[in-house]
Amino acid sequence: MAESPDAVRLPQNAPPPATKEAVMSYGASAGPNLLPISSQLGRYRILEPLGQGATAVVYRAQDLTGRQVALKVLNPAAASQPHMRSCFQLEYQTLARLRHPGILRVYESGEANGRLFIAMELVEGGTLEEFLMRAKSIGEVAAIDIARQVAEALDYLHESGKIHRDVKISNILLGPSGRAVLFDFGTVYDLNNPTDNAPGIYGTPAFLAPEQIRANEKPDKRSDLYSLGIVLYLMVSGRRPFYGSREEVLEAHLSEIPPPPSAWGWVSPKLEQIILRALAKNPDERFESGDEFALALRGVEVETEQPKPRLATRLRAWLEDTVRQE
């Protein structure tokens, strides 16, 4: 049987797909620092862990009214560091000022039993990373729809004077309705705050724009659009443009021309042009804004392939299959 031109293929030198047991929603794997199930943290009862990052754990929790939330709890080791506490509080303060369907909503932050927490909107589904690991194919229509939603969310964020700095597949949630939601604002950069100039590389090497790597440059909104270009590249080709050690990947972002995504399989010419423009080394050659990126995507989304089941239908099928496997 001929392979679909939109089939998502993992590269030979990429790590094998994660198993269901190794992946959890909200972009992380299980680990230590977990609160006991049914324990109480302030007005929230812990129901189950959803994911764990380097500094925090996200739980499904229920408040006193019965509403379920995603509760992000800072680990004790991280909470003991003033800088980490400041970043955690900054994430809440940033999200509390934002209202957009493509950005995860927060309800409140607080401290209970010595643990800092943020109560957030619970998006039933999983991350784009999980979807790509489990789906046999994603198709251009779905990829364009996801990227367009994220581009619109980024445009809103940038107009608010903020740069995300860590746009990647594990920081994008997909809801059963087909809604794509950007989350994890722990490394956000405030363009309106002249003191927000901490040294170092912020973000994930595989998705970093060249100017995020160079010590003498500050990120701007086009840095996030470069990262979104990597996300879109991965969705349509099944691989990232650059692989190797951390140092090799960073150097590739700085100096290597990415192979066109069509090198790994069929990609419509218009979409490939959009992806390669987003990945330009010079920010001036990229899209100027998330709105311009989204507009370009809207111009090709009806021209790329024959109609397939709506993204919402495919996501529901994926979630139902996941439940059956548990």
N, C-alpha and C positions, 0 to 999 in steps of 0.2 A: 504494500500500500504506500502511495506517495505521501511524504511528510507534508503537513500543512506549512505554508510559507510563514505562518505566524507562530509556529511552535516554539516554546521557550526551551532552549537547550542549555544545560550547564556546561561550561568549558571544561576541557580535559584537565587543566591544572587548577581548577577550583576545588574547594573542599566538598565532600559529599553532602547531599541534603540532610538537614537535621531531621531526626525522628520526631514523632508527636510528643514523646516523653521529654524531649530536650528543648521544646519550644513552648513558650507561654505568651499570652497576649501582652500588649503594652511593651513589646520589644525586648524581652529578656528571658533568662532561664532561671530555674529554681536554684536556691542556695541558702546560706545561713542567714542569721538575723531575722528569721520569720517570727511573727507574733502568733500565739496559739489560736487555732480556729475557735470561734465563739467568744474570744476574749473581748473586753471592752476597752476602747480608746476614746475617752471623752464621751461624746454622744453617739459614737459609732461602734457597731458590733462587727468584728472581723468575720467574714464568711469564707473567703479562700484567697490565696495569693494568685495574682495575675501575672506578675513578672518582677524581676529584680535586676537592677543595674549595679554599677560600681558603688553608688552612694545611697541608694534608696530602694525600697520595696513598694510595689503597688498592689493593693488588695481590692477585692470586691468587698464592700462593706455596706451596712444598712444603718440609716440614722433612726432617730426616735419616731419619725413619722412613717417609717417603712420604706422610704425612698432608698434605692440602691445607688451607690456612688463608687467611683474609683478613688481609693484613698492612698495617696503617696506618702510614705513614712520615711523620714531620713534615718539612716543607720546611726547607732550610737557613736561609732568611730568618726563618722563624718560630722555629726552634730557637735563633736568636741572641738572642731576646727572653726574658728571664727569666719574664715573665708568661705567655707562650705555652707555655714549657716546663712551667711549673707547672700550667697548665690541662690540658695533654696528660697529665701524670702523674696529675692528679686524676681524669681520665676513666678511666684504668686502675684506680686505687685504688677508684673507685666501682663499676665493673663487676665487679671481682674479688670483691667482697663479695655480689654478687647472683646468685641462682640461680632463674630463672623461665623457662618455655618461651617467653614473649613478650618476653624481653629478650636481646639478643645476648650470647653468652658470650665471655669473654676467657680466653686461656691464659697469656700472659706478656707482660711488657714488657722492653725492654732498649735497649742502644745498641751499634751496630756501624758501623765505618767513619765515625764521627762523625755517624751518623743515629739519631735516636730512633725506636723502633717499638713497636707493640702488635700481638701476634698474636691474632686473633679467630676465632671460629667462622665458617666459610664457609657462607652460606645460598645455595644454588643457586636462582636466580630473578632477581628484579629489584625495584625499588622500586614502591610504590603509585603514585607519580607516573608512572613508565613505563607501568604497566598502564593507567592512566586515559588516557594519550596514545594508546595503541594499540588498546584495546578499543573496540568500537562501542557497547557498553552494559555496565553492571556489574550492574544490578538491585538491588533493595532487600535481598534475602536475602543476597547476597554482601556488600553494604555493611554490613549489620548484623553479619554474622559477623566481618568485619575490625574494625569499631569495638568490638565486644564483647571481642575478644581484646586489643586495645590498652587498653581500659578496665581489664581485669583485670590487665594488666602494670603499668599506672599505679597501681592500688590497691596492688600489692605494693611498687612503688617508693616510694610515699608512706608506707606503713607502715614503710619503712626510713629515713624521715626525709629523703628527697630529693625535689626538684622538678626535672623535666626541663627545662622552660622553652623547648623548641624542638620541640614536637610538630607535625609537618607531614607532608605526603604523601611528601616525598623522604627522610624519616627513618623510614619504615616499609618493611620488606622483606617480600616475599611469596614463600614457598617453594612448590615444586610440590605439596606435600601440603595446601596451603591454610593453612599456618601464617603468621600475621602476627607480625613481630618488630620491636620498637622498638630503634633504635640511635642513635648520635651523642650521647654524653653530655658533650660538651665544654663545655656551658654549665650543667651541673647546679648546683642550689642546695642547699646543705646546711642544713637547718633546725636541726641540732644544733650548728652551728658559728657562734657569735655574730660571728666576724670575717668571715664570708662576706657582705659587704655592699658589694661593689664598685659604684660608681655607673654609670649608663648603662642603656640598653635592651638586654636580651638576648633573642635570638630573631629570628623573621622577621616583618616587619610584617603580612603578610596573615593571620597566625595568632595574633597577640598579644592577650592579654586586656587589658581596660582598665587594670587595676591594674599590669600590667607596663609600661605606658606612663607612668603617673604617677610622678614622681620620689620622692614622699614615701611610697610604699606598697611593701611587699614582697610577692612572689608567695607563694601557698600552693597546696595541691593543686588547688583549684578553678580556678586559672589554667590548668593543664594540661588540665582537663576542658573549658574554653572552647575551647582550641585543638583538642581532639578533636572538639568540636561543629562547628568550621569544616571539619575533614576530612570528617566525615559529611555535612555540607551539600553539599560539593563532590562527594562520591561519588554522591549521589542526584539532584543537580540539574545537574551538569556545569559548575558555576561557583562562584566564591566569593561571599559576600554583598557584599563591598566591592571596588571597583576605583578606580584613580586613581594620583596620585603618592604617594610615601612619606608625605608630610605629610597628604594627603587621606585615605589609608587609616587612618593613626593617629587622625586626628580622627574618622573614621567609627566606629571601635571605641569611642571615648569617648562619642560623642553621638548617633549615628544608630541607629534601630531597623532591624535587618536585614530585608529583604523575606523573606517566608516562602518556603521552597524550592519550594512548590507554585506560586509565581508563574512558574516557568520550566518547569513540566510537572507531571504527576501525581505526587504523593507521598502515601502513606497518612496519614490524619489522626493516628494514634497516633505514628507516627514523626516527623511534623512537630512535634508537641508536645514530643517528647523533644529534638529539635534546638534548638528555640527556647528551651527551658528551659536547655540547656547554654550558649546564647549570651546569657543575661541579663547586663545591665551590672553589676548588683549580685551579687557572689559568693554572698551569702546566699540568692539566689533560684535558684541552680544546684543541680546534684546535689552532695550533701555529700561523696561519695567515688566512686572508680572502681568500687567494688563496687555502689553504688546505681545508677550509670549502666549498668553491665553487666546488672544485674537488670532494669532498665526495658527494655533492648534484648531480653533473653531473652523478655520478655513479649509482644513483637510479632513476633518473627522467623518465627512460623508463620502469621501472619495477613495478611501483606502481599501475597502474589502466588502464582500457581500454581507448583508445583515446577519448578525449572530444573536443568540439570546442576550437580553439586556444584562448589564453588569450586575444589577440587583438580583436577577434570577440566578446567575452563575455563583454569586457570593452566597446566596441562600443554600444552593445545592452543596457548596463546599462546607458550609457550617453544619448542615444536616449530616453529611458524610463524616465529619469530624466527631459529631455526637455519637453516631453509630459505632465508631471505632473505640470509644471509651468504655 
